Amino acid sequence: MTWALLVAAFGIVQVMQQTETASLPNWFLPASGALVLLGSGVAQSARRWRVNPTTWIGGAVLLFLTLVNVYVDPTRSFFGISLVITVLVIVVGLLMNET
């Protein structure tokens, strides 16, 4: 479910970029990724499941990027780094057999 939500966030951004009438703020993608990863970590911890450290680290980095986007540089797009972090979390989960 976590992976589906992460992919959906990227899909929403892509669809919105194709339409000329609406655009999302630059902080939307890192914020949605942080929400999904940190929310997933909290939900898994509440069930007493093991949470991969890359989930916490990836969520924290995306939250940091969101704060930088909101408070420091609202014009900067973190699309690329958000994509790399998301792929890294998924690949590490697959390699560690925590899917």
C-alpha positions as CSV (number, residue, x, y, z in Angstrom):
1,M,0.0,0.0,0.0
2,T,2.9,2.4,0.8
3,W,4.4,1.8,-2.6
4,A,1.1,2.4,-4.3
5,L,0.6,5.7,-2.5
6,L,4.2,6.9,-3.4
7,V,3.6,6.0,-7.1
8,A,0.2,7.8,-7.0
9,A,1.9,11.0,-5.7
10,F,4.2,11.0,-8.6
11,G,1.3,10.2,-11.0
12,I,-0.7,13.1,-9.6
13,V,2.2,15.5,-10.2
14,Q,2.7,14.3,-13.7
15,V,-1.0,14.6,-14.6
16,M,-1.2,18.1,-13.1
17,Q,1.9,19.2,-15.0
18,Q,0.2,18.1,-18.3
19,T,-2.8,20.3,-17.6
20,E,-2.2,24.0,-18.1
21,T,-5.0,25.2,-15.9
22,A,-3.8,23.8,-12.6
23,S,-0.4,23.4,-10.9
24,L,0.7,22.0,-7.6
25,P,3.1,23.8,-5.4
26,N,6.7,22.6,-5.4
27,W,6.4,21.3,-1.8
28,F,3.6,18.9,-2.7
29,L,5.7,16.0,-3.8
30,P,8.2,15.9,-1.0
31,A,5.4,16.5,1.5
32,S,3.3,13.7,0.2
33,G,6.2,11.3,0.1
34,A,7.1,12.3,3.7
35,L,3.5,11.8,4.8
36,V,3.3,8.4,3.2
37,L,6.7,7.1,4.5
38,L,6.4,8.5,8.0
39,G,2.7,7.4,8.2
40,S,3.7,4.0,7.1
41,G,6.4,3.8,9.7
42,V,4.0,4.8,12.4
43,A,1.3,2.4,11.3
44,Q,3.8,-0.5,11.1
45,S,5.2,0.4,14.5
46,A,1.7,0.5,16.0
47,R,1.2,-3.1,14.8
48,R,4.6,-4.1,16.3
49,W,6.0,-4.8,12.9
50,R,9.6,-4.1,12.0
51,V,10.1,-0.9,10.1
52,N,13.1,-0.6,7.8
53,P,15.3,2.3,8.8
54,T,15.3,3.6,5.2
55,T,11.6,4.2,5.6
56,W,12.3,6.6,8.6
57,I,15.4,8.2,6.9
58,G,13.6,8.7,3.6
59,G,10.6,10.2,5.3
60,A,12.7,12.5,7.4
61,V,14.7,13.7,4.3
62,L,11.5,14.3,2.4
63,L,10.1,16.3,5.3
64,F,13.3,18.3,5.4
65,L,13.0,19.0,1.7
66,T,9.4,20.1,2.2
67,L,10.5,22.6,5.0
68,V,13.3,23.9,2.8
69,N,10.8,24.4,0.0
70,V,8.3,26.2,2.2
71,Y,10.6,28.4,4.2
72,V,13.8,28.8,2.2
73,D,13.3,28.5,-1.5
74,P,9.7,28.1,-2.7
75,T,10.8,28.2,-6.4
76,R,13.1,25.1,-6.2
77,S,11.7,21.8,-7.4
78,F,12.8,18.7,-5.5
79,F,11.1,16.3,-8.0
80,G,14.3,14.5,-9.0
81,I,15.7,14.0,-5.4
82,S,12.2,12.9,-4.2
83,L,12.1,10.3,-7.0
84,V,15.6,9.1,-6.1
85,I,14.6,8.8,-2.4
86,T,11.4,7.0,-3.2
87,V,13.2,4.5,-5.5
88,L,15.9,3.9,-2.9
89,V,13.4,3.1,-0.2
90,I,11.6,0.6,-2.5
91,V,14.8,-1.0,-3.7
92,V,16.2,-1.4,-0.2
93,G,12.9,-2.9,0.9
94,L,13.1,-5.4,-1.9
95,L,16.7,-6.3,-1.3
96,M,16.1,-6.8,2.5
97,N,12.9,-8.8,1.7
98,E,10.7,-6.4,3.6
99,T,7.9,-6.0,1.1
